[in-house]
């Protein structure tokens, strides 16, 4: 008997300095592709606001484009990670990521959520 799989989405934001060190800017777990994408959108918008012009332009364009949002959702559903990235004048890279994770459930355990997944990859440099 095949075990059902639970798909969760690990979401996180990070900043990487030009020398290679990384600073975590928060993270969570979402139980649907829509929840994961919502978290990434919120965090990407916050990063864009803090960076300001001209470094926020690509992120703001991604946030405003419904086709990109659909593409991101479809990507997560397909199991592809979604990445939003911006680089500032000092070479710091700010990344918001949603990554699907699968875990087998115990046999006989109910599947808590079975839904669509989304995936999109976006890089704003």
FENRAZI-V34629 format. One line per field, one symbol per residue. ss: DSSP state (@ for helix, = for strand, . for the rest). phi: phi as a letter, one per 30 degrees, with the letter a starting at -180 (. if undefined). burial: + if it has 16 or more other ideal C-beta (glycine too) atoms within 10 Angstrom, else -. A space follows every 50 residues. Layout:
# FENRAZI-V34629
ss=???
phi=???
burial=???
This chain:
# FENRAZI-V34629
ss=....============.....=========..@@@@@@@@@@@@@@@@@@ @.....@@@@@@@@.@@@@@@@@@@@@....======.....======== ====.............==.=....
phi=.dddccccbdbababcdedjdbbdcjaabccadddddedddedddddddd didcdcedddddddcdddddddddddddjcdcbbbbbcddidccbcbbbd bcbdcddjddddbbadbbbabbbcc
burial=-----++++-+++-++-------------+-++++++-+++-+++-++-- +---++-+++-++-----+-+++++++--+++++++++----++++++++ ----------------++++-+-+-
